[in-house]
Amino acid sequence: MKGVDRFNDLTVTAHVMSGVNVRFLLLNNLRGSDEAIKNFLTGAQELYLKVSLNPFFEPNQPILSELFRARVQQLAQRYFA
């Protein structure tokens, strides 16, 4: 996890998963909350891994699951609200 770029007054934070070609990018304006960003991106990685272990998951396709979306939103509320 690292701030890799700035856009206007926002920071682009990246999290790269090792062993697979997956990157998570978070556009945020959070200052001094590196731990919250790290925890959120780690939680999002765990959710992604659970989805990718599904035998019907097709790599390089969008994840259309409403349950996945809801759980990512729960993570965001937990760490950023």
Secondary structure in CASP SS format (residue, H / E / C, confidence):
PFRMAT SS
TARGET T0000
AUTHOR 0000-0000-0000
METHOD secondary structure of the structure
MODEL  1
M C 1.00
K E 1.00
G E 1.00
V E 1.00
D E 1.00
R E 1.00
F E 1.00
N C 1.00
D C 1.00
L E 1.00
T E 1.00
V E 1.00
T E 1.00
A E 1.00
H E 1.00
V E 1.00
M C 1.00
S C 1.00
G C 1.00
V C 1.00
N C 1.00
V C 1.00
R E 1.00
F E 1.00
L E 1.00
L E 1.00
L E 1.00
N E 1.00
N C 1.00
L C 1.00
R C 1.00
G C 1.00
S C 1.00
D H 1.00
E H 1.00
A H 1.00
I H 1.00
K H 1.00
N H 1.00
F H 1.00
L H 1.00
T H 1.00
G H 1.00
A H 1.00
Q H 1.00
E H 1.00
L H 1.00
Y H 1.00
L H 1.00
K H 1.00
V H 1.00
S H 1.00
L C 1.00
N C 1.00
P C 1.00
F C 1.00
F C 1.00
E C 1.00
P C 1.00
N C 1.00
Q C 1.00
P C 1.00
I C 1.00
L C 1.00
S C 1.00
E H 1.00
L H 1.00
F H 1.00
R H 1.00
A H 1.00
R H 1.00
V H 1.00
Q H 1.00
Q H 1.00
L H 1.00
A H 1.00
Q H 1.00
R H 1.00
Y H 1.00
F H 1.00
A C 1.00
END
